[in-house]
Amino acid sequence: MAYNFKECNRDQIFLLPPNVREWLPEGDLALFIIDAVAQMDLKAFYQKYRPDGRGQTAYEPSMLLTLLLYAYSVGIRSSRQIERLCERDIAFKVISANQAPDHCTIARFRQENGKGIEKLFTDVLKLCAKAGLIKVGVVALDGTKVAANAALEANRTYGHIEKEVAKMLTEAETKDAEEDKLYGKEKRGDELPDDLRDPESRLKRLQECKKRLEEEAAAEAEEQRTKVEKREAEEAGTGRKKRGRKPNEPDPQPPADAKANVTDPDSRIMKTRSGYVQGYNGQAVVTEAQIIVAAELTNQENDVRQLHPMVKKAQENITALKLKEQEIEIVLADAGYCSDANLEKMDPQGPEHLIATQKDWKQRQAQASAPPPRGRIPQDLSDRERMERKLRTKRGSALYKKRGQIVEPVFGQIKTGRSIKAFMRRGFEACAQEWKLICATHNLLKIWRSAPVMA
């Protein structure tokens, strides 16, 4: 009597399917992304290659792009991990046609094609429109803090940076003088010692930090100068001194304790619910179907200056899709976007805005405790009071409740579902390109889940 088991013979010789696509089931995400990339305009990715076929053989750009899109879609962004999976994972082997590009090739492709990858966001939006997923009557705007590829501990004060820059420049000058004396001005000697071998890149980052702090201090000084001049003009006009503390005289020099990050000088210290993080602020305008129609990155700590630019960008993207009778009618945003300037700047002919005037829990508490307003709107209300009144109406309350249901899950799907909580690249431009890629792959996943096989 023998056990009735399925045989496990690891030495069995058999033929794999001749078509690598047959390794995956129909409707698999990898096959979907292969078909999606085939519909995109990839001219920008081919421009740097010689059309006559000369030179060293290169990997097909469309394959590398598909590989990158699939990897980001499943939450894998390390070029070394992608290289390993091309050797071990069936989906990656299918996408790469059973080839194994090394991690340097993958990382270089992502770096050199940043502009083209950034444009993919619009190409994916076109696919969303083709799939009938874009309905933009109501959209929600929000931001999320994404960690930079830099540590909080890498922040240095302006005083420290200034001393470090001066020290490195002095060391370089001293070393040059020593070598000139030893070898002659026009002759080259041996390489620099270990302690001076890498100062060029570090010095450049330090100088960028120093420049950024000085530019910020100059901008603040100019703003302060405007306040002082305005106050003096008002006092001269009335002949009376204004009450309150007189504004300090502008100082164009940064304070010694002003900080910048020497690893990624463009990143900022951001406050989150779980503490502080060195990073960027990712902005997204999202439809009720959780399709991101506009995605931008900023290094400003709060959201208040992003309201009108983000709504404008979303409108431009929708217009570019040439969808009939599709326009943004209502914009929902939390209290981070509320300011007197933003409320005053709203276009009466543009989309209607519903913006919380206080934190979410306070907003919900106010809506629950006070009855909906009735009667005509008083004429003497300020813009903020009008917004508060609108949010307390039954219509306003019902619409604003959608905000959390629309945009919050999107960030949850990106940061928790795909474990994308930090950027892989450094510098504002590189991170902005990566944010567009992250949002583009979010939209690709939405298309795939709504219709696994594209028409």
HELIX and SHEET records of a PDB file:
HELIX    1   1 VAL A   20  TRP A   23  5                                   4    
HELIX    2   2 LEU A   29  ALA A   38  1                                  10    
HELIX    3   3 LYS A   43  TYR A   46  1                                   4    
HELIX    4   4 PRO A   61  SER A   73  1                                  13    
HELIX    5   5 SER A   79  ARG A   88  1                                  10    
HELIX    6   6 ILE A   90  ILE A   95  1                                   6    
HELIX    7   7 HIS A  103  GLU A  112  1                                  10    
HELIX    8   8 GLY A  114  LYS A  130  1                                  17    
HELIX    9   9 LEU A  152  ALA A  154  5                                   3    
HELIX   10  10 TYR A  158  TYR A  183  1                                  26    
HELIX   11  11 ASP A  194  LEU A  196  5                                   3    
HELIX   12  12 PRO A  199  THR A  238  1                                  40    
HELIX   13  13 VAL A  304  GLN A  306  5                                   3    
HELIX   14  14 LEU A  307  LEU A  321  1                                  15    
HELIX   15  15 ALA A  335  TYR A  337  5                                   3    
HELIX   16  16 ASP A  340  LYS A  345  1                                   6    
HELIX   17  17 ASP A  360  SER A  369  1                                  10    
HELIX   18  18 ASP A  383  ARG A  392  1                                  10    
HELIX   19  19 LYS A  394  GLY A  412  1                                  19    
HELIX   20  20 GLN A  413  GLY A  417  3                                   5    
HELIX   21  21 PHE A  428  SER A  450  1                                  23    
SHEET    1   A 5 ARG A 268  THR A 272  0                                        
SHEET    2   A 5 GLY A 275  THR A 287 -1                                        
SHEET    3   A 5 VAL A 138  ALA A 147 -1                                        
SHEET    4   A 5 ILE A 330  ALA A 333  1                                        
SHEET    5   A 5 GLU A 352  ILE A 355  1                                        
SHEET    1   B 2 ASN A 155  THR A 157  0                                        
SHEET    2   B 2 LYS A 259  ASN A 261 -1                                        
SHEET    1   C 3 ARG A 268  THR A 272  0                                        
SHEET    2   C 3 GLY A 275  THR A 287 -1                                        
SHEET    3   C 3 ILE A 292  THR A 298 -1                                        
END                                                                             
